Amino acid sequence: MPNELAHAIRPTPRTRPQPARLCGVNAVVAVARLDERLSAAPEPVRAGWLSRALIYEAVASQRLNGIYVSVHDLTLMLSDTLDRLPDQDLGRAGDTHRMLAALTRRNARQLFSPLRLMALTRLRLREEHRHLDNRTPGWLRERLRTTSPERIRDALEQALDPAVITACRELSPLEGAGEFLRHWHATGAAESIGAAAGRALAMAWTRRTGLTSGYYLLPSVGFLGHAAGYRPDLESEWPRVFLDACERAAEWGMKLHSRLLAAHTRMHSAAPRERMTSSIGNLIDLLVARPAISARTAAQLLKITPHAARAHLDALQSRGLVHELTGRGSFRLYALPQ
């Protein structure tokens, strides 16, 4: 795995963050507006937004690490329909996605302590040896091969120092998230544990502080097209750069919300309903809530036959409401049109 900006990051002894020069009003308003829209959205739209956002965030996080993975390939891999063995880079993106998905299932208030973060990553640090099993994420196993558990534990304790967490809480939520991420890099946690984990915690910070009602901040997505600006070590510039990225991420999120809401409404209006008991309405909700779905999975979730599920999907495809991702005759995967 790349050294993730280790050449540019230098630990600093400062534990108390200074207020950002800019208040970032536009960023705060954009993030709050996104949260408001998602809170009011139908459940399939909200679930679909998060499921897709985590894929894009995982891919964007890898790009900040200098690794290119396509959203399409990651979507296929997560659906077990990739027609080749995943390479190392795609595997890393999958590990990051699993970490993000696990994070969103946790209470954000419980994530900012070393012991609970170790539990989240299934890391068990022993005094004399390392305990690794198949449940340990691949990215973490790789770290443990080159970094001692004691170093990882020390980095976590520094990065999650209660004094730092308290000081970050004195800032506005977005400024606090940016300052936490700066501190994560400055303590060397980005090098010994991973920059992706720090960005995941920055993602959770706005949920922890109450700015958002869910895990809706996408730090890595905000740097798509601006990767050169990802320099938490440039202390004087970093607050402004991070707030700009938050605003871009919120705007990206609102576009995704608009697309899913429009698709949900359009599909329910245009879908064929030969019988009042048709399950096609529930299938539409599944298509919106999931990045991709197969006829077999749809049949299992809807408790209908695979033949009925395929017939519904074919009917939706014939109307241009869904498209097939894999381009093959069997084990096909369906998704909303791009």
C-alpha positions as CSV (number, residue, x, y, z in Angstrom):
1,M,0.0,0.0,0.0
2,P,1.4,3.5,-0.7
3,N,2.9,5.4,2.1
4,E,-0.1,7.7,2.0
5,L,1.5,11.1,2.2
6,A,4.0,10.0,4.8
7,H,6.7,12.0,3.0
8,A,4.7,15.2,3.5
9,I,3.3,14.6,7.0
10,R,5.3,15.5,10.0
11,P,4.0,14.8,13.5
12,T,3.5,18.0,15.5
13,P,3.3,18.3,19.3
14,R,0.3,20.6,19.2
15,T,-2.8,19.0,20.7
16,R,-5.1,21.9,20.9
17,P,-6.5,23.0,17.4
18,Q,-6.7,26.6,16.5
19,P,-10.0,28.0,15.0
20,A,-10.1,28.0,11.2
21,R,-9.8,31.4,9.5
22,L,-12.9,30.8,7.5
23,C,-16.3,30.0,9.0
24,G,-17.2,27.8,6.0
25,V,-20.8,29.0,6.0
26,N,-21.4,27.7,2.5
27,A,-20.1,24.3,3.4
28,V,-22.2,24.1,6.5
29,V,-25.3,25.2,4.7
30,A,-24.7,22.6,1.9
31,V,-24.2,19.7,4.3
32,A,-27.2,20.7,6.4
33,R,-29.3,21.0,3.2
34,L,-28.2,17.5,2.1
35,D,-29.1,16.1,5.6
36,E,-32.5,17.7,5.4
37,R,-33.2,16.2,2.0
38,L,-32.1,12.8,3.0
39,S,-34.1,12.9,6.2
40,A,-37.3,13.7,4.3
41,A,-36.6,11.2,1.5
42,P,-38.5,7.9,1.2
43,E,-36.6,5.0,2.8
44,P,-35.5,3.3,-0.4
45,V,-34.0,6.6,-1.6
46,R,-32.2,7.2,1.6
47,A,-30.9,3.6,1.7
48,G,-29.9,3.8,-2.0
49,W,-28.1,7.0,-1.4
50,L,-26.0,5.6,1.4
51,S,-25.2,2.3,-0.4
52,R,-24.0,4.1,-3.5
53,A,-22.2,6.9,-1.5
54,L,-20.1,4.3,0.4
55,I,-18.9,2.8,-2.9
56,Y,-17.9,6.2,-4.3
57,E,-16.3,7.2,-1.0
58,A,-14.2,3.9,-1.0
59,V,-13.1,4.5,-4.5
60,A,-12.3,8.1,-3.9
61,S,-10.4,7.3,-0.8
62,Q,-8.2,4.9,-2.7
63,R,-7.6,7.6,-5.3
64,L,-6.2,9.8,-2.6
65,N,-3.9,6.9,-1.8
66,G,-2.7,6.9,-5.4
67,I,-4.7,3.8,-6.4
68,Y,-7.3,3.9,-9.3
69,V,-10.3,1.5,-9.0
70,S,-13.5,1.9,-11.0
71,V,-16.9,2.2,-9.3
72,H,-18.2,-0.3,-11.8
73,D,-15.7,-3.0,-10.9
74,L,-16.2,-2.4,-7.1
75,T,-20.0,-2.7,-7.6
76,L,-19.6,-6.0,-9.4
77,M,-17.2,-7.4,-6.9
78,L,-19.5,-6.5,-4.0
79,S,-22.3,-8.3,-5.8
80,D,-20.1,-11.4,-6.5
81,T,-20.5,-11.0,-10.2
82,L,-17.0,-9.8,-11.2
83,D,-15.8,-12.0,-14.2
84,R,-12.2,-12.1,-13.0
85,L,-10.3,-12.4,-9.8
86,P,-10.0,-9.1,-8.0
87,D,-6.5,-7.6,-8.1
88,Q,-4.8,-6.2,-5.1
89,D,-6.0,-2.6,-5.7
90,L,-9.6,-3.7,-6.0
91,G,-9.2,-5.8,-2.9
92,R,-8.1,-2.8,-1.0
93,A,-11.1,-0.8,-2.2
94,G,-13.3,-3.6,-1.0
95,D,-11.6,-3.6,2.4
96,T,-12.2,0.2,2.6
97,H,-15.8,-0.3,1.7
98,R,-16.3,-2.9,4.4
99,M,-14.7,-0.6,6.9
100,L,-17.1,2.2,5.9
101,A,-20.1,-0.1,6.0
102,A,-19.1,-1.3,9.5
103,L,-18.6,2.2,10.6
104,T,-22.1,3.3,9.6
105,R,-23.6,0.5,11.7
106,R,-22.0,1.9,14.8
107,N,-23.0,4.7,17.1
108,A,-20.7,7.6,16.1
109,R,-20.2,8.5,19.8
110,Q,-18.5,5.2,20.3
111,L,-16.0,5.4,17.6
112,F,-13.5,7.9,19.0
113,S,-11.8,5.8,21.6
114,P,-8.8,3.5,20.9
115,L,-10.4,0.4,22.4
116,R,-13.7,0.7,20.5
117,L,-11.9,1.6,17.2
118,M,-9.8,-1.6,17.7
119,A,-13.0,-3.5,18.1
120,L,-14.5,-2.0,15.0
121,T,-11.5,-3.1,12.9
122,R,-11.4,-6.5,14.8
123,L,-7.9,-5.7,15.8
124,R,-6.6,-7.6,18.9
125,L,-3.3,-6.3,20.0
126,R,-1.2,-8.6,22.3
127,E,1.9,-7.8,24.2
128,E,4.0,-10.5,22.7
129,H,2.4,-11.5,19.4
130,R,-0.1,-10.5,16.8
131,H,-3.5,-12.2,16.6
132,L,-4.7,-12.3,13.0
133,D,-7.6,-14.3,11.6
134,N,-9.7,-14.3,8.5
135,R,-12.0,-11.6,10.0
136,T,-9.2,-9.1,10.2
137,P,-9.5,-6.7,7.2
138,G,-6.8,-7.2,4.5
139,W,-5.6,-3.6,4.7
140,L,-5.0,-4.1,8.5
141,R,-3.3,-7.4,8.0
142,E,-0.9,-5.7,5.6
143,R,-0.2,-2.9,8.2
144,L,0.5,-5.5,10.9
145,R,3.1,-7.2,8.7
146,T,5.1,-4.0,8.6
147,T,4.1,-2.2,11.7
148,S,4.2,-3.5,15.3
149,P,0.9,-3.7,17.2
150,E,2.4,-1.4,19.9
151,R,3.1,1.3,17.3
152,I,-0.5,1.0,16.0
153,R,-1.8,1.2,19.5
154,D,0.4,4.2,20.4
155,A,-0.7,6.0,17.2
156,L,-4.4,5.4,18.0
157,E,-3.9,6.7,21.6
158,Q,-2.3,9.9,20.2
159,A,-4.8,10.4,17.4
160,L,-7.8,9.8,19.8
161,D,-6.3,11.7,22.7
162,P,-9.4,12.9,24.8
163,A,-7.9,16.4,25.0
164,V,-7.8,16.5,21.2
165,I,-11.3,15.3,20.9
166,T,-12.5,17.8,23.4
167,A,-10.7,20.6,21.6
168,C,-12.2,19.6,18.2
169,R,-15.6,19.8,19.8
170,E,-15.0,23.4,20.5
171,L,-14.8,24.1,16.8
172,S,-17.8,24.0,14.4
173,P,-18.6,20.5,13.2
174,L,-16.9,20.7,9.8
175,E,-13.9,22.5,11.2
176,G,-13.7,19.9,13.9
177,A,-13.7,17.1,11.3
178,G,-11.0,18.8,9.4
179,E,-8.9,19.4,12.5
180,F,-9.3,15.8,13.5
181,L,-8.1,14.6,10.1
182,R,-5.1,17.0,10.3
183,H,-4.2,15.6,13.7
184,W,-4.6,12.0,12.4
185,H,-2.0,12.6,9.8
186,A,0.2,14.7,12.2
187,T,0.5,11.9,14.8
188,G,1.6,9.4,12.2
189,A,-1.7,7.4,12.4
190,A,-2.2,7.8,8.6
191,E,1.1,6.0,8.1
192,S,0.9,3.3,10.7
193,I,-2.9,2.6,10.5
194,G,-4.0,4.2,7.2
195,A,-5.3,7.5,5.9
196,A,-8.6,5.9,4.8
197,A,-9.4,5.1,8.5
198,G,-8.8,8.8,9.4
199,R,-11.1,9.9,6.6
200,A,-13.8,7.4,7.8
201,L,-13.6,9.0,11.3
202,A,-13.9,12.5,9.8
203,M,-17.0,11.2,8.0
204,A,-18.4,10.1,11.4
205,W,-17.5,13.4,13.1
206,T,-20.5,15.3,11.8
207,R,-22.8,12.5,12.8
208,R,-21.2,12.6,16.3
209,T,-21.6,16.3,16.7
210,G,-25.2,16.4,15.4
211,L,-24.7,18.4,12.2
212,T,-26.1,15.4,10.2
213,S,-28.5,12.7,11.2
214,G,-26.5,10.0,9.3
215,Y,-23.1,9.3,7.8
216,Y,-23.6,11.8,5.0
217,L,-20.2,13.6,4.9
218,L,-18.0,12.2,2.2
219,P,-14.5,13.6,2.7
220,S,-12.8,11.7,-0.1
221,V,-15.6,12.4,-2.7
222,G,-15.1,16.1,-2.0
223,F,-11.5,15.8,-3.3
224,L,-12.4,14.1,-6.6
225,G,-10.6,16.2,-9.2
226,H,-8.8,18.1,-6.4
227,A,-6.5,15.3,-5.1
228,A,-3.4,17.6,-5.2
229,G,-5.1,19.8,-2.6
230,Y,-5.3,16.9,-0.1
231,R,-2.5,18.2,2.2
232,P,-3.4,18.1,5.8
233,D,0.2,18.9,6.6
234,L,-0.3,22.4,5.2
235,E,-1.8,23.8,8.4
236,S,-2.5,27.3,7.2
237,E,-4.3,26.2,4.1
238,W,-5.9,23.0,5.2
239,P,-9.0,24.4,7.0
240,R,-10.1,26.3,3.9
241,V,-9.3,23.4,1.6
242,F,-11.2,20.9,3.7
243,L,-14.3,23.1,3.9
244,D,-14.3,23.6,0.2
245,A,-14.1,19.8,-0.2
246,C,-17.1,19.4,2.2
247,E,-19.1,21.8,0.1
248,R,-18.3,19.9,-3.1
249,A,-19.1,16.6,-1.4
250,A,-22.5,17.9,-0.3
251,E,-23.3,19.2,-3.8
252,W,-22.4,15.8,-5.2
253,G,-24.6,14.1,-2.6
254,M,-27.6,16.4,-3.5
255,K,-27.2,15.5,-7.1
256,L,-27.3,11.8,-6.2
257,H,-30.3,12.4,-4.0
258,S,-32.1,14.2,-6.8
259,R,-31.3,11.4,-9.3
260,L,-32.6,8.6,-7.0
261,L,-35.7,10.5,-6.0
262,A,-36.6,11.2,-9.6
263,A,-35.9,7.6,-10.5
264,H,-38.1,6.3,-7.7
265,T,-41.0,8.5,-8.7
266,R,-40.6,7.8,-12.4
267,M,-40.4,4.1,-12.0
268,H,-43.4,3.8,-9.8
269,S,-45.4,5.9,-12.3
270,A,-44.3,4.0,-15.4
271,A,-44.0,0.5,-14.1
272,P,-46.5,-2.0,-15.5
273,R,-49.1,-3.1,-12.9
274,E,-51.2,-5.9,-14.5
275,R,-52.4,-7.0,-11.1
276,M,-53.0,-5.1,-7.9
277,T,-51.0,-7.8,-6.1
278,S,-48.0,-7.3,-8.3
279,S,-44.6,-7.3,-6.5
280,I,-43.1,-5.0,-9.0
281,G,-43.5,-2.0,-6.7
282,N,-41.4,-3.7,-4.1
283,L,-38.8,-4.6,-6.7
284,I,-38.6,-0.9,-7.7
285,D,-37.8,-0.1,-4.1
286,L,-35.1,-2.7,-4.1
287,L,-33.6,-1.3,-7.3
288,V,-33.5,2.2,-5.8
289,A,-32.1,1.0,-2.4
290,R,-29.3,-1.1,-3.9
291,P,-26.6,-0.2,-6.4
292,A,-27.2,-3.4,-8.2
293,I,-29.3,-6.6,-7.9
294,S,-29.7,-9.9,-9.6
295,A,-33.0,-11.7,-10.3
296,R,-32.1,-14.4,-7.9
297,T,-31.4,-12.0,-5.0
298,A,-34.6,-10.1,-5.9
299,A,-36.6,-13.3,-5.8
300,Q,-35.2,-14.3,-2.4
301,L,-35.9,-10.9,-0.9
302,L,-39.4,-10.6,-2.4
303,K,-40.3,-14.2,-1.8
304,I,-41.3,-14.8,-5.4
305,T,-39.9,-17.2,-8.0
306,P,-36.8,-16.3,-10.0
307,H,-38.9,-16.5,-13.2
308,A,-41.3,-13.9,-11.8
309,A,-38.3,-11.7,-10.8
310,R,-36.7,-11.9,-14.2
311,A,-40.0,-11.2,-15.9
312,H,-40.4,-8.0,-13.8
313,L,-36.8,-6.9,-14.5
314,D,-37.2,-7.6,-18.2
315,A,-40.4,-5.5,-18.2
316,L,-38.6,-2.6,-16.5
317,Q,-35.6,-2.9,-18.9
318,S,-37.8,-2.8,-21.9
319,R,-39.1,0.5,-20.7
320,G,-35.6,1.8,-20.2
321,L,-36.1,2.1,-16.4
322,V,-33.2,-0.3,-15.6
323,H,-30.2,-1.5,-17.4
324,E,-28.0,-4.7,-17.2
325,L,-24.5,-4.2,-15.8
326,T,-22.7,-7.4,-16.7
327,G,-23.4,-7.7,-20.4
328,R,-23.9,-11.4,-20.4
329,G,-26.8,-13.8,-20.7
330,S,-26.6,-15.4,-17.3
331,F,-25.9,-14.2,-13.8
332,R,-27.0,-10.8,-14.9
333,L,-27.0,-7.8,-12.6
334,Y,-29.5,-4.9,-13.0
335,A,-29.2,-1.3,-11.9
336,L,-30.7,2.1,-12.4
337,P,-29.6,3.8,-15.7
338,Q,-26.6,6.1,-15.3
